Amino acid sequence: MMSCKLTAGLCAATTILAAQLAFSQPALAQAPPIPARTPLAVVPIAPAKAVARVETNRVDFAPGQEMPAHKHTVPVICFVAKGAFRTRIGDAPERTAPEGSVTYEPPGVTVHYFRNASASAPAQLQCASLAGAGDKELNVMLPPGS
């Protein structure tokens, strides 16, 4: 027990803090030395591309909202940060991209749509465009029906 020459309230608070620190020490001692890495995807870029910069965007979708048909002039990798999406890229069939998954939009390939799968909750993508020194326009919206 600690000897208390402080006011009663300060002494009680100090005793509680000391007990909390003592309790939390074993948890701190068990933490790994560095944060854990979990592989999410390996995305081959074909054809290979010299990358001079990576442009990143957060894309916020309202419930049920859709990004219409578009293409990219550079490879684009997206991470589903929140929610889930229904998407159709190129000739591939529609698929669901759940939260935590990674999608790849190759350059020159039509992304028919990227739709928030929820009619009641927002969703979010975090995307990285792999741009070369000469790449200026990275996104091209296509006319409806493309």
C-alpha positions in Angstrom: 0.0 0.0 0.0 1.4 3.4 -0.9 1.8 6.0 1.8 -0.4 9.0 1.0 0.7 12.5 2.0 -1.5 14.0 -0.7 -5.2 15.0 -0.5 -7.5 12.1 -0.2 -9.0 12.5 -3.7 -5.6 12.8 -5.4 -4.3 9.9 -3.4 -7.2 7.7 -4.5 -6.8 8.7 -8.2 -3.0 8.0 -8.0 -3.7 4.5 -6.4 -6.3 3.7 -9.2 -3.8 4.8 -11.9 -1.0 2.7 -10.5 -3.3 -0.3 -10.4 -4.4 0.2 -14.0 -0.8 0.5 -15.1 0.2 -2.6 -13.3 -2.8 -4.5 -14.8 -1.9 -3.4 -18.3 1.8 -4.2 -18.2 1.4 -7.9 -19.1 -0.7 -7.0 -22.2 2.0 -4.6 -23.3 4.7 -7.3 -22.8 2.8 -9.7 -25.1 2.5 -7.3 -28.0 4.6 -8.3 -31.1 7.6 -6.1 -31.8 6.1 -4.8 -35.0 2.5 -4.7 -36.4 1.4 -7.8 -38.2 1.3 -7.7 -42.0 -1.5 -9.6 -43.8 -1.1 -10.1 -47.6 -4.2 -8.9 -49.5 -3.3 -9.3 -53.1 -0.6 -9.7 -55.7 -1.6 -7.8 -58.8 0.5 -8.4 -61.9 0.7 -5.4 -64.1 0.7 -6.4 -67.8 2.0 -5.0 -69.8 4.7 -3.8 -67.4 4.8 -0.1 -66.8 7.3 2.4 -65.5 5.7 4.2 -62.6 6.7 7.8 -61.9 4.0 8.6 -59.4 1.0 7.0 -57.6 -2.1 9.1 -57.5 -4.5 8.0 -54.7 -8.2 8.8 -54.2 -10.9 8.0 -51.7 -14.2 7.4 -53.5 -17.3 7.7 -51.3 -20.5 6.0 -52.4 -24.0 6.8 -51.1 -26.3 3.8 -50.5 -26.9 2.1 -53.9 -24.8 4.7 -55.8 -22.9 3.6 -58.9 -19.8 4.7 -60.7 -20.9 4.4 -64.4 -18.9 3.0 -67.3 -15.4 4.3 -67.5 -11.8 3.4 -68.5 -8.4 4.3 -67.1 -5.3 5.0 -69.1 -3.2 3.5 -66.4 -3.5 0.5 -64.0 -5.7 1.2 -61.0 -5.8 -0.8 -57.8 -8.7 -0.3 -55.4 -9.1 -1.4 -51.8 -12.6 -1.8 -50.5 -12.3 0.2 -47.2 -16.0 0.1 -46.3 -19.0 -1.9 -47.4 -19.2 -4.1 -50.5 -19.5 -3.5 -54.2 -21.0 -5.2 -57.2 -18.7 -4.6 -60.2 -18.2 -5.7 -63.7 -14.7 -5.1 -65.3 -14.0 -5.9 -68.9 -15.3 -9.3 -70.1 -15.4 -10.8 -66.6 -18.8 -11.6 -65.1 -20.2 -9.4 -62.4 -18.6 -10.1 -59.0 -19.0 -8.9 -55.4 -16.0 -7.2 -53.9 -16.4 -7.4 -50.1 -14.9 -5.1 -47.5 -11.1 -5.7 -47.2 -10.8 -7.0 -50.8 -8.7 -5.6 -53.6 -9.8 -4.9 -57.2 -7.7 -4.3 -60.3 -8.8 -2.1 -63.3 -6.4 -2.6 -66.2 -5.6 0.3 -68.5 -7.9 0.6 -71.5 -10.4 -2.0 -70.2 -14.0 -0.9 -69.7 -15.2 -0.8 -66.1 -18.9 -1.2 -66.8 -19.9 -0.2 -63.3 -18.9 -0.2 -59.6 -22.0 -0.2 -57.5 -22.4 0.1 -53.7 -24.0 -3.3 -52.9 -26.0 -1.8 -50.0 -29.2 0.2 -50.5 -29.0 1.5 -46.9 -25.3 2.0 -46.0 -22.5 4.1 -47.5 -19.4 2.4 -49.0 -15.9 3.5 -49.7 -13.0 2.7 -52.1 -9.4 3.8 -51.7 -7.8 3.7 -55.2 -4.2 4.0 -56.5 -3.5 4.9 -60.1 0.0 3.9 -61.3 1.0 6.8 -63.5 4.1 7.2 -65.7 5.9 10.5 -66.3 3.8 11.3 -69.4 0.4 10.2 -68.1 -1.9 13.2 -67.8 -5.6 12.1 -68.0 -6.0 9.0 -65.9 -9.8 8.5 -66.0 -12.1 8.6 -68.9 -15.9 8.5 -68.3 -17.8 6.7 -71.1 -21.2 7.6 -72.6 -24.2 5.7 -71.1 -24.6 2.3 -72.7 -20.9 1.7 -73.3 
